[in-house]
Amino acid sequence: MSKLSFLAGAAVGYVLGARAGRERYEQIATQANKIWSSDPVQTKVSQATDAAKTKAAPFVADLVSDAAKSTAQKLRDVRSGGDSTDTDEDLPPTLHRGTDGKLHAEHHFGPGPGKLP
């Protein structure tokens, strides 16, 4: 919501500045900087930053940790040739597991035999 308000304010400032000329634009920019630098606004910015750090950071850290663990497990399964069926389902169609348990890539490129001019 605050981004939307900021963008709307910036757009209004731009339009007013463009219509009133450079001098008026400078006045608007100066006022906007004064408001942004004011103690009440900076207090709210600081509170929002602290809230984001304390509330969102652990949540994001948990998501990253879970994703890293999942990826590491999939890599271990693929590397060891284990029979992890969900790993094989995640493979692109050009990869398959051979009878030796290793991954193999399709290597058929071009139009195919007998289709060249």
C-alpha atoms as one frame of an Amber mdcrd trajectory, in Angstrom:
protein
   0.000   0.000   0.000   2.809   2.403   0.849   4.510   1.725  -2.486   1.287
   2.560  -4.272   0.917   5.779  -2.285   4.514   6.713  -2.979   4.151   6.046
  -6.703   0.920   8.035  -6.837   2.598  10.935  -5.048   5.575  10.765  -7.371
   3.298  10.763 -10.412   1.343  13.762  -9.143   4.585  15.571  -8.361   5.893
  14.843 -11.824   2.748  16.074 -13.558   2.527  19.203 -11.440   6.216  19.843
 -11.901   5.994  19.382 -15.654   3.038  21.753 -15.943   4.373  24.433 -13.619
   7.936  24.395 -14.909  11.286  23.633 -13.398  11.000  26.120 -10.543   7.775
  24.621  -9.234   9.207  21.131  -9.676  12.162  22.093  -7.484   9.752  23.422
  -4.836   7.783  20.190  -4.874  10.950  18.092  -4.716  12.251  20.133  -1.787
   8.965  19.698   0.097   8.921  15.977  -0.615  12.472  15.644   0.729  11.550
  17.613   3.862   8.559  15.359   4.483  10.580  12.192   3.858  13.309  13.410
   6.216  10.899  14.456   8.963  11.050  12.666  12.299   7.522  11.162  12.184
   8.085   9.654   8.731  11.527   8.323   9.591  10.157   6.860  12.838   7.544
   4.930  10.857  10.156   3.827   8.315  12.361   2.571  11.147   9.438   0.738
  12.774   8.498  -0.890   9.479  12.107  -1.940   8.851  12.438  -3.429  12.333
   9.115  -5.251  11.996  10.172  -6.697   8.661  13.459  -7.894  10.121  11.980
  -9.474  13.240   8.829 -10.969  11.751   9.724 -11.841   8.164  13.355 -12.884
   8.572  12.700 -16.119  10.534   9.937 -17.089   8.111  12.170 -16.510   5.088
  15.056 -18.305   6.781  12.830 -21.351   7.383  11.714 -21.372   3.738  15.283
 -21.142   2.482  16.431 -23.829   4.898  13.647 -26.216   3.852  14.341 -25.613
   0.166  18.067 -26.216   0.660  17.436 -29.466   2.553  15.028 -30.687  -0.107
  17.435 -29.831  -2.915  20.339 -31.478  -1.126  18.309 -34.661  -0.645  17.314
 -34.742  -4.316  20.931 -34.269  -5.359  22.036 -37.080  -3.055  19.337 -39.346
  -4.512  20.314 -38.553  -8.082  24.039 -38.890  -7.403  23.695 -42.201  -5.584
  21.319 -43.596  -8.180  18.807 -44.347  -5.448  15.308 -45.327  -6.429  13.685
 -42.029  -5.623  10.717 -42.019  -7.969   9.811 -38.383  -7.301  13.313 -37.361
  -8.450  12.768 -39.093 -11.791   9.403 -37.392 -12.206  11.088 -34.009 -11.814
  13.469 -34.710 -14.686  12.950 -33.029 -18.033  11.728 -35.319 -20.831  15.173
 -35.366 -22.470  16.722 -37.103 -19.423  16.170 -40.672 -18.313  17.753 -43.130
 -15.925  19.513 -45.989 -17.683  19.663 -49.600 -16.618  22.962 -48.760 -14.944
  21.132 -46.331 -12.614  22.875 -43.277 -14.044  21.235 -40.344 -15.781  21.413
 -40.251 -19.564  20.454 -37.459 -21.948  18.728 -37.863 -25.274  21.091 -36.880
 -28.044  18.863 -36.912 -31.093  19.278 -33.546 -32.771  18.177 -32.326 -36.166
  15.328 -33.465 -38.391  16.254 -37.144 -38.220  17.551 -39.691 -40.691  16.178
 -39.489 -44.207  14.724 -36.003 -43.681  17.654 -33.985 -44.937  17.409 -32.513
 -48.470
